[in-house]
Amino acid sequence: MSRPPGSLLAVIGGGIITALVLVAIFAPLLAPYDPRAYSGRSLEPPSASHLLGTDGLGRDIFSQVVWGARASLVVTIAAAALSVAVGALVGVAAALAGGPVDFVTMRLVDVCLALPGLPFVIVVAALAGPSRTVVVAVIAMALWPAQARVLRGQALSLRERGFIRAAAGFGEGRLQVMRRHVLPAMGPLLVTGFVGGASVAVGLEAGLSFLGLADPDTPSWGGVLNRALAYRGLYFSTIWAWWLLPAGLAVTLAILGFSFLGVGIEPRLNPRWRAAHAAAAAPRPRHLGDR
């Protein structure tokens, strides 16, 4: 029996994300020091007491990277979940309402999609002030329009199904139809949307932290990168290898993990992918002139 497409990528991505989640959960046990406290001399090289050395203020870098996993994943998961929730609410409601409501809503979504995403996120975060709540909100604001567009398309397909028409015929309101029938049927697509949004949210969270637009009191991978690159003598010695590189690799690993997981599970969960793959794999009809 052949292995489903993308199953290996799903296993690799799931393994990476599981490892990062475990690091985030057990950060108090894994980190030997308080990431905000001074625990040694300035710029100590890696040693048994400081596995990744210390930064310019004498704080343990390994502890900052470990605790940064918790901060980054909390923001990533919250922002991705919020974007899927808002996108599902807007997209499904527009599809079920139809008519002028659907038209106006989708034009607003088109306007949001036309806005430059990264500059928009940076400007809003800078105006709102640095905090974790603001970072979650602005990332979700950048991601939900694409989610709404995809989920509306699936809701339009489901609206014509027999069980949806039967539920409406028995007197159920639109909210009941959406909550009890449409959203459960869209579960696989919601999962793929969440994973895809998380892969983007990781990079956005790291970027906002790097620019100083996140909570400065919360250890984060972007914050580690910011402090490392602000040190003028970073590249005049091997300091970059144990100060800059670990946090950068952590961000890259998280993005790859969510990306691999999304690519791996899409063939199983996305009905559009399955339909397109089945159509491409279907044998072409033979004509009389074919040999």
N, C-alpha and C positions, 0 to 999 in steps of 0.2 A: 504493500500500500504506500503510495507516494506521500511525502510530507507536504502539508499545506504550504502555499507560498508565504514567505516571510516568517515562518515559525521560528527559525534560528535567530533572526533579528529580534523577535518578540522575547525569546528566552534571554538573549544578551541584554537587551534593554531592561527587561524586568529584573534581571540580576543586578544591574547597576543601580537602578532606582531603589530596589530593596536594600542594598548595601548602604546607600546614602540615607535612607529613612532610618535604618538601624543606628547609624552614626548620629543622626539628629536626635533620636529618642534617648540614646545612652550617652549623650554629650557630657553630662555631669560626671559620669564614671570614666569616660575615655580621656577627657581633658585633665592633665595633671595640675593646671593652674587656672586661676580666674583670668579670663582673657583680657579683662580691663585693668588688672593689677600689675604692678611692677614686680617681676619675679627674678630678675638677674641684671647683669650689666648691659649697657647699651651695645647692640649689634654683636652679641655672642654668637659664635658659629655653632652649628649642630653638635650636640653632645648627648651623653646619657641623660643629663638632667633637662636638656632642651632639645628635643628631637629635630626641630627645624630652626633652632637658634632663637634669638630675640630680635625685636625690632629696634628702631631708634630710641625708644623710650624704655627699653628693657622688659617689654612684655613678651610672653611666650607665643611664638607664631603658630606652633602646632595647636595650641588651645584655641587660638583665634579661628583657625581653619575648621576645627571640629565644631565649635559653636556657630560658625558661619553656615554650616550645613543646616542647622536648625532654623536660623533666621531666613535663609534663602528658600528652603522648602516650605516653610509656613506661608511666606508671601506668595510663592509660586502656586501652591495648592489652593489657597484662598482666592487669588486672582483668577485662576483658571476656572474654579467652580462658580465664582460670581459671574464671569463672562458667559459661561454656558447657561446659567440660570436666566440671566437677562436676555441673552440671544434666543433661548427657547421660548420665553414669555412673549417677546416681541414677534418673533417669526411665526410661531404657532398661532398666536392670537390674530395676526394679520391674515394668515392663510384661512382660518376658520371664518373670520368676519367677511373677507372678500370685498369686492366692490371698491368704493372710494376709500374705505379704511385701509384696505390692502395697498392701494395705489399710493396714498399719501405716506403710509408707514415705510414702504419700500423706497420712496424717493428720499425720505429722511435718512434711511440706511445708506443709500447711495452717496448722499452728501457726507456722511460720517466716513465712509470708505474712501472718499476722494481726499480727505484731509491727510496730510503727511503724518504718519503715525508717530515716529520717534520725536520730531520737533514738538508735536502736540503734547506728548507725554512729558517731555522735559519742561515745557512752558507751564503746564498746569501744575506739575509737582513743585516747581520753583515758586509759583504764586501761592500755592496752598500751604507751603511750609513742610519741613522734613518730619515725617512720622511714618510708622508702618501702615497705619490706616490709609493715609494718603497714597502711598505707593501701591497698595492693593487696589484702591479705587481707580487710580489713573491707568494702571495696567488693564484692569477689567474694561474700562472705557475704551481703550484702544483695541481690545479683542472682540467685544461682543457684536459689532456690526457684521463681521465675517461669519460668526456663528449664526446670527439671525438669518442671513441670506441662505446658508446651507440648510438650516432646519426648516425654513419656510418651504423650500422646494420639496423636502420629504413630507411635510405636513400637507401640501397640496396633493401629493400622490395618495396619502392615506385618507384624505377627505372623500375620495371617490370610492373607497373600499366599502364592501357590503356591511361590515359590522359597524362602521361609523355611521352610515346612513340609517341602519336599524336603530342604533342608540338615539340618534336625533329623532327618528320616527316615533320612538316610545316616549318622547317628551323631555329628554334630558337637555339641559341648557348647554351653551357653548363651553362654559367653564367646567361643567361636569364631564363633557365629552373630552375636553383637553386633558383634564386631570386623570380620568379613569381609563381612557382608551388611547388617545393620541400619544401622550408622553411615554406611557409604558411601551408602546409599540416602537417608539423612537429610541429606546434605551441604548442599543448598540451604537447608534450614531451620536448620542450624547457622550458615550464613553470615548469614542474616537475624537470628538471635539474637545473634550477635556484634556486628553493626552496631548493633542496637537497644540492647544493653547498653553499647556504647561511648558512645552519645549520653547515657546517664544517668551513666556513670562520669566523663565530663569535668566535669560540674557537681559531682558529689560530690567529686572530687579538688580542684577549685578551692575548694569550701566548706571542706574539711578544712584545706587550706593557709591559707585566710583565717583560720580559727580557731586557727592555730598548732599543729595536730595532725599536720602532715607534717614531713618532715626540714627543720629550719631552715637547714641549710647548702646546700640545693639551691634554686636560683632557680626560682620558680614564679609563675604568674599570680595565684594566690590570695595569695601572699606580697606581691606588689606592691600588690594592692588593700588588704591589711591595713595596710601601712606608710603608704599614701596616706591612708586614712581615719583613721588615728591622728594625723595632723598636724592640729592645731587650726585653723590658718589656711588650710585647703585651699580653702574656698569664698569667701574674702575677696579672691581675685585669680583670675587665669587658670591657676593651678597645676593645678587639677583636670583641665583640658583635655589636658595633656601628661603628667600623672602617673597619674591615675585612669582616664581614658577608654581609652587604648590596651590596657591589660590586660583591662578589661571587654569591649571589643570583641573581643579575641582569644578569650576564653571563649565569648562569644555566637557567634562565627563557627565555632568548633569544634563547638559543640552543633548549630548549624544544618546544618553540613556532614554530620555523622553522621546527623542526622534526615532530611535530604533524601535522602541515599544509601539509608537504610533504607526510606523510603517509595517511592523510585524502583525499587528492586530487588525489593521484595516481590511485585508482580504477576507477575514472571517466575519467582521461586524458591519462593514459598510455595504448596504444592498446595491448601491450604484456601482461600486467596484465589481461586485459579483456579477451583475448584469452585463457590464461592459466586457468583463473577462470571458463570460460564457458566449457572448456574441462574437468576440474575436476568435474563440476556439471552435466555434461551430463550423462544420465543413461547408464549403461553398457548393452550390448546385452545379452539377456538371452539364455542359451543353453538348449538342451533337457534334460540334467541331472539335471538342476536347479529346485528347487521347489518354 
